[in-house]
Amino acid sequence: EVQLVESGGDLIQPGGSLRLSCAASGFSVSSDYMTWVRQAPGKGLEWVSVTYSDENTHYADSVKGRFTISRDNSKNTLYLQMNSLRVDDTAVYYCASGSVGDWGQGTLVTVSS
Amino acid sequence: DIQMTQSPSAMSASVGDRVTITCRASQGISKYLAWIQQKPGKVPKRLIYTASTLQSGVPSRFSGSGSGTEFTLTISSLQPEDFATYYCLQHYSYPWTFGQGTKVEIK
């Protein structure tokens, strides 16, 4: 059974940094492309980033240059390094496998002073 | 960027109704489209991928169709557990984009 478990969400001040983790079990993160999606409070879903097994990565314009997606195959874990955080980055962040076939439970990031 | 426009944005329907939600892409996306269901306070769940392939475990009352720029999610007979918000997602080109969502409420 595929399981994705996110962690690392927190309350952080604007301009700060945070790293989210997504621990996978039941499959290998190195074998599939992995995605981050976020959802601001009361809003719809927003695609954030994707990484492929060949290390190719893509980002939403809203996070490009500030966020970095990566993976550690030895730990079977996906990461999202978030720098220069802004108030409008406040959201629940979900990791998902492939074209969002399986989802984690989400982790809440709150950016506020 | 490809814009995904869903219609309607919200609807009221009764148990047993046939429900159709449309998603239009601002340019052709072949069949690189997924439908996602999200119930309040819950994790999103993919129902359909490649426009018409039913995710394993999803009831057969859900179906998807379309290609290119126009896509449809159909619920053949709405059940109480189907009241939720539905999103389409294109993953044909970057940035991937979601539709704004369609909230299906109880009439």
Chai-1 contact restraints between the chains, C-beta under 6 A:
chainA,res_idxA,chainB,res_idxB,connection_type,confidence,min_distance_angstrom,max_distance_angstrom,comment,restraint_id
A,G44,B,Q100,contact,1.0,0.0,6.0,A-B,restraint_1
A,G44,B,G101,contact,1.0,0.0,6.0,A-B,restraint_2
A,L45,B,Y87,contact,1.0,0.0,6.0,A-B,restraint_3
A,L45,B,F98,contact,1.0,0.0,6.0,A-B,restraint_4
A,W47,B,W96,contact,1.0,0.0,6.0,A-B,restraint_5
A,H58,B,Y94,contact,1.0,0.0,6.0,A-B,restraint_6
A,A60,B,P95,contact,1.0,0.0,6.0,A-B,restraint_7
A,S99,B,A34,contact,1.0,0.0,6.0,A-B,restraint_8
A,S99,B,H91,contact,1.0,0.0,6.0,A-B,restraint_9
A,V100,B,R46,contact,1.0,0.0,6.0,A-B,restraint_10
A,G101,B,R46,contact,1.0,0.0,6.0,A-B,restraint_11
A,W103,B,V43,contact,1.0,0.0,6.0,A-B,restraint_12
A,W103,B,P44,contact,1.0,0.0,6.0,A-B,restraint_13
A,Q105,B,V43,contact,1.0,0.0,6.0,A-B,restraint_14
